[in-house]
Amino acid sequence: MKKEQVDKILSEKIENGEKLSPVLPKGIKNYLIDIDGTICDDIPNEEPHRMATAKVYPDALTTLNKWFDEGHIICFFTSRTEDHRKVTEQWLKEHGFKYHSMVMGKPRGGNYHWVDNHLVKATRYNGKFTDLVDKEVTIQVFDDGHHD
């Protein structure tokens, strides 16, 4: 599925007679995947000469291409800069990763807390890339005055 096809599957969302940001069909996920230390060796931006020869994590390649083939959206979301785009695209192609887009310039340093008006689920990569499983955890949310 190319970007144009992704745009076509986005459904119009209307609330109180006004258009809102479009949404994906039920069951389709928008995966934002880090690169360094998640799908390959962890290489800092200060050593770009290592990016072209980074060792791929085979489980990541298998799982991400499976998700792509299932119709999910794959976007690489990386702290690498625009200067690293060409070497990164070449490396992804060389290793056979299927993806829709790539966003460069993610903030560095970790400890991310993403605030969005859409549902966001975060999964920390911990050394093994597999299909996701359900697990109950505690999360931080905005205090909306309703306490369960």
N, C-alpha and C positions, 0 to 999 in steps of 0.2 A: 504494500500500500504506500503510494507516494504522498507527498504533502497535499497535493490537490485532492487526492482521495480522502485524506484525513479531513480536510476542510468540508468535503461533501457529507461526511457522516455526522458532523456536528449538528445537533438539533437546536432549532430556535427555542428560546425559553422566554415566555411572556408572563409577567406578573403585574397585576393591577393595570392591564392594558399597555404596559411598556415593555420593550425588549430589554432583556438582560444578557449577560455574557452567555454564549452558547454552551451546551453540555454534550458530552459523549453519550452514545447509546448505552443502555443498561448492560453491565457485564464487560464493557471495554474499559481497560485501565490505561492511564497515561503514566508510564514508568519514566522517572527521571533517575538516571544511573550515573554515578560517579565513575571516573576512569582509574586514576592512580590509586593503587591499593585495593581496588574493588574488582576490576576486570583484568588487571595486569600488575606488574611490579609497581611499587609506590615510588614515583620519580618526581622530585621537586622541580618547579619551574626554573630554578637556578641551574639545572643540569639538563637542558633540552637535548643535548647530544645523545642522551640515553633513551629518549622517547622512541626513536625508530627501531630500537632493538629490544624493547621491553618484552619480558616473558609473559605470554598470555595465560590467564587462568582458564583451563579447559571447561570447568563446570560453568563458568560465567558465559562462555561462548555458546555452549549447548542450551543452557536455560534461556538466555536472552533471545536466541534465534527461535526457540520453541514458542516463546511469548509473542514474538513478531509474527510467526506463522499462524498463531491462534487469533490474530487480528488486533492485538494490543499495540499501543503506540510506544515506541522506544525513542527516548531523547537522552542523549548523553549530556550531563550537566556537570561541567568540570571547572576546576580552578585554573586550568591551563588558559593562556591568553590567546588573543587573535593571532599573535605571532606564531603560535604553536598549532594553528588549525590545519595547515597543509600536512605537516608530518603526522598529525593525529588521524586525519582522514585517510592518509596512505596506509598507516598502520592498521586501522580498522578494516579497510578493504583487503589488505594483504592477509589478514587472519580470518576473513569471511564473516564479520559481524554485519547483521542486517539491522538497519535503524532508519528512523525518519528524519531526525534533526540533531543538532548539537548546539548547546549554549555554552559559550566560553565565559570565563571571568567570574565564576562562582566565588563568593568570599572564602578566604582561606582560614584555617584554624579550627574548624569543627565546632562542636557544641551548638549546632544549628537549632533554631526554634522558628519554624515557618508559620507565619500568620497569613491566612487566606480566607476568602469567602466561599471557597469550595472545600470539600472534604479532602483532607491530607492525611495519609498514613506514612509513617517513616519506619524503615527497617534498616538497622545497622548491619553492615556486612561484617561477619565475624569469622571469616576464613573458609566458609563453605557456601557455594552458590547453588541453591536448590529451588524447587517450587516453594511457594510460601505456605505456611500452616497457620491455623488459628491459635492464638494464645491470649489469655486474659492478662492485661497489664494496667497499671495506673498511669494516667496521663495528666498533664496540666491543661486546664481550659480557662476561658474567661469566666469570671463570676457574673452570671446572668440573674442572680437572685434565687434560682431554683436549686435546692440542695436535696439530693436523693438520700 
